[in-house]
């Protein structure tokens, strides 16, 4: 590459270039240090270029060391950034703004950007590098020189570039384009009926990119703008992103309350005062409704589902997440409502978590024979989903972690979860990546890994998660896993005390985190042969509305061990009966899932 002294010499000799060559350099400098040859070709006929174009001057510019042709990159590259910087900064400010607008509008016309809004991805995808080149020129011009018509047009172009960036998981670029689009429209756009839809789409894009990047407060701000200004029937995406951001900030009660308010406006009602028997009857009726349809009817692909229906599914899914994390009593009813809605409107990826949760509830009632059927339904629907989203990954992860683990070998489940984690990491989906890794770290004990190896794996997960803005809640759960493993290893490593974590969860109403903390306390007491504390904690756990059925199986296993040990310690015949009862349960479970429990637990 050219050194700084040589670059300075080249800059001094620029005045010897022909006027057409200098004008060509000014245009090229507007693209930065390099520009693709195909973009240069598209500039042919642009009013800002010499009449004869750039091509006649390229040999002179290359020969004098100003530019180089990078064949491997199919680009023209300035020989040094000092040269590009000198040329660009010496263009008068007003002329520079005009250049950017002329270049951008010329490329936009060549690409027919005005007609690409709403075009299928396959048509737009090949043009992406040139679309962004055109829009970047427009955005570099600033806003002051644009009239109202131009502002609307350029906002549309930014929406197109933002959507294309989002579709490529390039959320940083996408957010930048959506923010520029919002700026071009200005504050009054919501009041202009002709601009309202575009303004909403830009805010939805900005909210989605912000959420994915972990910028939850920004997401709340963009989503709130949608909720406050758009008509209710087209604001559901805004509501969904608002709820998901609340959840990521740990505000699950707020997320649930907001969800229920939206569903009330949509005509749904989730009764909160049902008795346990009413809930069980509702679960039974929902199970019968599922079995009244054939497997083919249930899993028929619905790739062209109306947008309103799919948005309702997304809201239901977000509502489920909030309700699940705080152990809300509406969970069974919400589960059944989502499933009944899906039976009327067709299953999709966003409805699959409800089928998983139904399976968990039915397991708690001893209906293990139903679980393989729910697993098959969920996996077929997920496999036929037209796109792989964070919601699809989460449903697949939960299915592997809560349902299929009962009839898949542990090692196979671990491989499936690791595949999800890797795919999620590639897509920038940190939340599901690390939730999958957390499942894997828990399974590692059961797949025969040494505890020291498991601890290294957990430490690696913690190291990655501390760098991710969105992962504070999940990080707490991984720290609990580490606390549990270190207690098994009799490690002296200092960490948060279990009592302190329990008190924190009581004040924040984090039912799921409380469950896992109690789980840890139980094992610490168990391995230290503190049977009274272990049994006290076990009763707390078994009295909770457990959603993680595999943990329930673990608890019954250890309940049996403690019962037999208490009997051996002379604590009475009642303990022998409890131990036998646990043993009988495991005989049933092992017959349904021999691969897992017969070899590992029974």
Secondary structure, DSSP 8 states (H G I E B T S, - for coil): ---HHHHHHHHHTGGGS-HHHHHHHHHHHTT-SEEEHHHHHHTTT-TTS-TT-SHHHHHHHHHTTSEEEETTTTEEEES-HHHHHHHHHTS-HHHHHHHHHHHHHHHHHHHTGGGTTT--HHHHGGGHHHHHHHHHHHHHT-STT--HHHHHHHHHHHHHHHHHHHHTT-HHHHHHHHHHHHHHH-GGGGG-TTTHHHHHHHHHHHHHHHHHTT-HHHHHHHHHHHHHHS-GGG-HHHHHHHHHHHHHTT-HHHHHHHHHHHHHHHT----S---HHHHHHHHHHHHHHHHTS-HHHHT---TT--HHHHHHHHHHHHHHHHHHHTT-TTHHHHHHHHHHHHHHH---GGGHHHHHHHHHHHHHTT-GGGHHHHHHHHHHHHHT-SS--HHHHHHHHHIIIIIGGGTS-HHHHHHHHHHHHHHHHHTT-HHHHHHHHHHHHHHHTTTT--HHHHHHHHHHHHHHHTT-TT-HHHHHHHHHHHHHHHHHTT-------HHHHHHHHHHHT-HHHHHHHHHHHHHHHHHTT-HHHHHHHHHHHHHS----HHHHHHHHHHHHHHHHHHHHTT--HHHHHHHHHHHHHHHHHHHH-HHHHHHHT-
